[in-house]
Amino acid sequence: MNLPPQAPPVHRPALVDPASTVDLDPPTPEHLARVRAYLTYSANFNDPQAYTLPTYQQAMLSATS
């Protein structure tokens, strides 16, 4: 029985020390205002895009293939 060849193992990057990636300086009021604006108006990453029905052309293309 011939099985397909397997992919080589994935090379994982070295672990990062979390303490070296955190900014320990206190934030400025301008930075806090910018973060609040992003979170309030544009950074809703967990909300999925609204579902839209496929157009007639998309439905016909899907039906023929």
VMD Tcl script that builds the backbone (N, CA, C; Angstrom):
set m [mol new atoms 195]
animate dup $m
set s [atomselect $m all]
$s set {name element resname resid chain x y z} {
  {N N MET 1 A 0.856 -1.179 0.000}
  {CA C MET 1 A 0.000 0.000 0.000}
  {C C MET 1 A 0.897 1.235 0.000}
  {N N ASN 2 A 0.779 2.060 -1.028}
  {CA C ASN 2 A 1.585 3.272 -1.115}
  {C C ASN 2 A 0.838 4.443 -0.490}
  {N N LEU 3 A 1.441 5.047 0.503}
  {CA C LEU 3 A 0.871 6.230 1.135}
  {C C LEU 3 A 1.532 7.468 0.546}
  {N N PRO 4 A 0.830 8.586 0.501}
  {CA C PRO 4 A 1.449 9.803 -0.022}
  {C C PRO 4 A 2.579 10.261 0.909}
  {N N PRO 5 A 3.580 10.929 0.363}
  {CA C PRO 5 A 4.680 11.387 1.220}
  {C C PRO 5 A 4.186 12.428 2.219}
  {N N GLN 6 A 4.775 12.409 3.389}
  {CA C GLN 6 A 4.387 13.354 4.427}
  {C C GLN 6 A 5.196 14.638 4.294}
  {N N ALA 7 A 4.614 15.714 4.761}
  {CA C ALA 7 A 5.305 17.005 4.751}
  {C C ALA 7 A 6.367 17.008 5.844}
  {N N PRO 8 A 7.457 17.757 5.650}
  {CA C PRO 8 A 8.467 17.829 6.698}
  {C C PRO 8 A 7.917 18.558 7.929}
  {N N PRO 9 A 8.517 18.361 9.085}
  {CA C PRO 9 A 8.032 19.026 10.292}
  {C C PRO 9 A 8.135 20.550 10.176}
  {N N VAL 10 A 7.220 21.219 10.835}
  {CA C VAL 10 A 7.189 22.682 10.819}
  {C C VAL 10 A 8.252 23.210 11.778}
  {N N HIS 11 A 9.040 24.170 11.314}
  {CA C HIS 11 A 10.032 24.799 12.183}
  {C C HIS 11 A 9.346 25.893 12.982}
  {N N ARG 12 A 9.298 25.724 14.253}
  {CA C ARG 12 A 8.647 26.708 15.118}
  {C C ARG 12 A 9.666 27.748 15.564}
  {N N PRO 13 A 9.254 29.019 15.643}
  {CA C PRO 13 A 10.192 30.056 16.085}
  {C C PRO 13 A 10.530 29.884 17.563}
  {N N ALA 14 A 11.619 30.488 17.961}
  {CA C ALA 14 A 12.028 30.420 19.367}
  {C C ALA 14 A 10.987 31.112 20.240}
  {N N LEU 15 A 10.827 30.634 21.446}
  {CA C LEU 15 A 9.871 31.239 22.365}
  {C C LEU 15 A 10.308 32.653 22.729}
  {N N VAL 16 A 9.335 33.526 22.919}
  {CA C VAL 16 A 9.591 34.921 23.250}
  {C C VAL 16 A 9.345 35.117 24.732}
  {N N ASP 17 A 10.227 35.862 25.367}
  {CA C ASP 17 A 10.044 36.202 26.778}
  {C C ASP 17 A 8.988 37.301 26.867}
  {N N PRO 18 A 7.811 37.034 27.457}
  {CA C PRO 18 A 6.756 38.052 27.485}
  {C C PRO 18 A 7.175 39.348 28.173}
  {N N ALA 19 A 8.025 39.260 29.178}
  {CA C ALA 19 A 8.437 40.470 29.885}
  {C C ALA 19 A 9.228 41.411 28.983}
  {N N SER 20 A 9.848 40.865 27.924}
  {CA C SER 20 A 10.617 41.734 27.037}
  {C C SER 20 A 9.741 42.407 25.987}
  {N N THR 21 A 8.491 41.981 25.847}
  {CA C THR 21 A 7.622 42.566 24.832}
  {C C THR 21 A 6.614 43.543 25.410}
  {N N VAL 22 A 6.547 43.674 26.711}
  {CA C VAL 22 A 5.575 44.550 27.357}
  {C C VAL 22 A 6.223 45.889 27.636}
  {N N ASP 23 A 5.513 46.970 27.294}
  {CA C ASP 23 A 6.001 48.315 27.572}
  {C C ASP 23 A 5.674 48.648 29.024}
  {N N LEU 24 A 6.693 48.841 29.823}
  {CA C LEU 24 A 6.488 49.079 31.248}
  {C C LEU 24 A 6.338 50.547 31.590}
  {N N ASP 25 A 6.487 51.441 30.589}
  {CA C ASP 25 A 6.285 52.866 30.835}
  {C C ASP 25 A 4.791 53.147 30.914}
  {N N PRO 26 A 4.387 54.073 31.792}
  {CA C PRO 26 A 2.951 54.388 31.863}
  {C C PRO 26 A 2.489 55.062 30.569}
  {N N PRO 27 A 1.273 54.761 30.113}
  {CA C PRO 27 A 0.790 55.357 28.864}
  {C C PRO 27 A 0.454 56.833 29.030}
  {N N THR 28 A 0.562 57.564 27.944}
  {CA C THR 28 A 0.207 58.988 27.959}
  {C C THR 28 A -1.305 59.118 27.754}
  {N N PRO 29 A -1.879 60.229 28.137}
  {CA C PRO 29 A -3.322 60.418 27.899}
  {C C PRO 29 A -3.684 60.331 26.410}
  {N N GLU 30 A -2.789 60.802 25.530}
  {CA C GLU 30 A -3.063 60.728 24.099}
  {C C GLU 30 A -3.127 59.268 23.642}
  {N N HIS 31 A -2.219 58.446 24.172}
  {CA C HIS 31 A -2.216 57.029 23.809}
  {C C HIS 31 A -3.491 56.339 24.304}
  {N N LEU 32 A -3.890 56.633 25.524}
  {CA C LEU 32 A -5.115 56.037 26.062}
  {C C LEU 32 A -6.339 56.456 25.245}
  {N N ALA 33 A -6.386 57.722 24.818}
  {CA C ALA 33 A -7.507 58.191 24.003}
  {C C ALA 33 A -7.528 57.484 22.648}
  {N N ARG 34 A -6.333 57.272 22.047}
  {CA C ARG 34 A -6.262 56.598 20.754}
  {C C ARG 34 A -6.715 55.140 20.882}
  {N N VAL 35 A -6.279 54.451 21.936}
  {CA C VAL 35 A -6.692 53.062 22.153}
  {C C VAL 35 A -8.193 52.982 22.385}
  {N N ARG 36 A -8.730 53.915 23.159}
  {CA C ARG 36 A -10.176 53.921 23.410}
  {C C ARG 36 A -10.951 54.153 22.127}
  {N N ALA 37 A -10.476 55.043 21.281}
  {CA C ALA 37 A -11.147 55.297 20.002}
  {C C ALA 37 A -11.096 54.059 19.117}
  {N N TYR 38 A -9.955 53.397 19.042}
  {CA C TYR 38 A -9.853 52.165 18.248}
  {C C TYR 38 A -10.823 51.111 18.752}
  {N N LEU 39 A -10.880 50.908 20.056}
  {CA C LEU 39 A -11.748 49.880 20.619}
  {C C LEU 39 A -13.223 50.235 20.485}
  {N N THR 40 A -13.533 51.532 20.541}
  {CA C THR 40 A -14.929 51.951 20.460}
  {C C THR 40 A -15.456 51.910 19.035}
  {N N TYR 41 A -14.643 52.353 18.080}
  {CA C TYR 41 A -15.170 52.579 16.731}
  {C C TYR 41 A -14.702 51.596 15.667}
  {N N SER 42 A -13.548 50.931 15.846}
  {CA C SER 42 A -13.075 50.182 14.696}
  {C C SER 42 A -12.466 48.824 14.998}
  {N N ALA 43 A -12.252 48.457 16.204}
  {CA C ALA 43 A -11.512 47.229 16.481}
  {C C ALA 43 A -12.415 46.134 17.016}
  {N N ASN 44 A -13.519 45.888 16.338}
  {CA C ASN 44 A -14.434 44.846 16.781}
  {C C ASN 44 A -14.095 43.557 16.036}
  {N N PHE 45 A -12.969 42.939 16.406}
  {CA C PHE 45 A -12.463 41.791 15.676}
  {C C PHE 45 A -13.251 40.518 15.956}
  {N N ASN 46 A -13.921 40.414 17.092}
  {CA C ASN 46 A -14.629 39.184 17.441}
  {C C ASN 46 A -16.010 39.100 16.824}
  {N N ASP 47 A -16.493 40.193 16.241}
  {CA C ASP 47 A -17.816 40.206 15.642}
  {C C ASP 47 A -17.697 39.768 14.183}
  {N N PRO 48 A -18.283 38.641 13.808}
  {CA C PRO 48 A -18.134 38.188 12.412}
  {C C PRO 48 A -18.888 39.104 11.453}
  {N N GLN 49 A -18.470 39.062 10.215}
  {CA C GLN 49 A -19.129 39.852 9.183}
  {C C GLN 49 A -20.549 39.341 8.992}
  {N N ALA 50 A -21.450 40.244 8.705}
  {CA C ALA 50 A -22.845 39.865 8.502}
  {C C ALA 50 A -22.962 38.942 7.297}
  {N N TYR 51 A -23.817 37.951 7.404}
  {CA C TYR 51 A -24.001 37.003 6.304}
  {C C TYR 51 A -24.823 37.655 5.200}
  {N N THR 52 A -24.337 37.561 3.992}
  {CA C THR 52 A -25.091 38.051 2.845}
  {C C THR 52 A -25.365 36.870 1.925}
  {N N LEU 53 A -26.565 36.827 1.411}
  {CA C LEU 53 A -26.924 35.759 0.494}
  {C C LEU 53 A -26.113 35.895 -0.796}
  {N N PRO 54 A -25.763 34.778 -1.426}
  {CA C PRO 54 A -25.016 34.870 -2.678}
  {C C PRO 54 A -25.865 35.519 -3.770}
  {N N THR 55 A -25.210 36.213 -4.666}
  {CA C THR 55 A -25.916 36.822 -5.783}
  {C C THR 55 A -26.347 35.730 -6.758}
  {N N TYR 56 A -27.170 36.100 -7.710}
  {CA C TYR 56 A -27.642 35.142 -8.708}
  {C C TYR 56 A -26.462 34.563 -9.491}
  {N N GLN 57 A -25.499 35.425 -9.864}
  {CA C GLN 57 A -24.346 34.959 -10.622}
  {C C GLN 57 A -23.507 33.976 -9.794}
  {N N GLN 58 A -23.319 34.260 -8.508}
  {CA C GLN 58 A -22.560 33.361 -7.653}
  {C C GLN 58 A -23.275 32.021 -7.503}
  {N N ALA 59 A -24.583 32.047 -7.370}
  {CA C ALA 59 A -25.344 30.802 -7.214}
  {C C ALA 59 A -25.271 29.975 -8.490}
  {N N MET 60 A -25.378 30.626 -9.642}
  {CA C MET 60 A -25.315 29.903 -10.911}
  {C C MET 60 A -23.908 29.342 -11.143}
  {N N LEU 61 A -22.882 30.106 -10.792}
  {CA C LEU 61 A -21.510 29.610 -10.947}
  {C C LEU 61 A -21.270 28.402 -10.048}
  {N N SER 62 A -21.794 28.461 -8.826}
  {CA C SER 62 A -21.634 27.352 -7.895}
  {C C SER 62 A -22.407 26.118 -8.368}
  {N N ALA 63 A -23.558 26.332 -8.986}
  {CA C ALA 63 A -24.391 25.214 -9.434}
  {C C ALA 63 A -23.786 24.520 -10.647}
  {N N THR 64 A -23.017 25.239 -11.459}
  {CA C THR 64 A -22.461 24.627 -12.670}
  {C C THR 64 A -21.145 23.939 -12.413}
  {N N SER 65 A -20.479 24.223 -11.330}
  {CA C SER 65 A -19.163 23.594 -11.106}
  {C C SER 65 A -19.251 22.423 -10.179}
}
mol reanalyze $m
mol bondsrecalc $m
mol representation Tube
mol addrep $m
